[in-house]
Amino acid sequence: MTGGAPVAEVDIVKGLKAIEEIKVEMLKAQWAMQEGSLRGSEGDTLQGLADLVALSYLLTRRMGFDFSKLDRTLLQRLEEWKTEDHHKVETQWGDISLLLSYLAPED
């Protein structure tokens, strides 16, 4: 037997490193979105937002959850926000209902 760490330990360390790297990338994406917003750059703002969404899915997977579990949790959270009228975006603009109908259209 060699003196290195067992393969399972290496995999765990690699997995933890990937999780931490994704979390750092999420912070960078949030910063980019805020900077783009302050500069009035639609492209940079949308790029930052898209990165946040994509990185959320990647982090979900690295943490051992299925993408569908994130989707279900998101829909449940939006329903809660709609009921609570989170930040008044529902009563003022109907944004939560619009997002719910986009994400889970009723046929």
HUPEKA-V321512 format. One record per backbone hydrogen bond with DSSP energy under -1.0 kcal/mol. NH is the residue of the N-H (numbers start at 1). CO is the residue of the C=O. If there is no record, write none. Layout:
BEGIN
nh = [NH & NH]
co = [CO & CO]
END
This chain:
BEGIN
nh = [10 & 11 & 12 & 13 & 14 & 15 & 16 & 17 & 18 & 19 & 20 & 21 & 22 & 23 & 24 & 25 & 26 & 27 & 28 & 29 & 30 & 31 & 32 & 33 & 34 & 35 & 36 & 37 & 38 & 39 & 41 & 45 & 46 & 47 & 48 & 49 & 50 & 51 & 52 & 53 & 54 & 55 & 56 & 57 & 58 & 59 & 60 & 61 & 62 & 63 & 64 & 65 & 70 & 71 & 72 & 73 & 74 & 75 & 76 & 77 & 78 & 79 & 80 & 81 & 82 & 83 & 84 & 85 & 86 & 88 & 89 & 92 & 93 & 94 & 95 & 98 & 99 & 100 & 101 & 102 & 103 & 104]
co = [6 & 7 & 8 & 9 & 10 & 11 & 12 & 13 & 14 & 15 & 16 & 17 & 18 & 19 & 20 & 21 & 22 & 23 & 24 & 25 & 26 & 27 & 28 & 29 & 30 & 31 & 32 & 33 & 34 & 35 & 36 & 41 & 42 & 43 & 44 & 45 & 46 & 47 & 48 & 49 & 50 & 51 & 52 & 53 & 54 & 55 & 56 & 57 & 58 & 59 & 61 & 60 & 66 & 67 & 68 & 69 & 70 & 71 & 72 & 73 & 74 & 75 & 76 & 77 & 78 & 79 & 80 & 81 & 81 & 85 & 86 & 88 & 89 & 90 & 89 & 94 & 95 & 96 & 97 & 98 & 99 & 100]
END
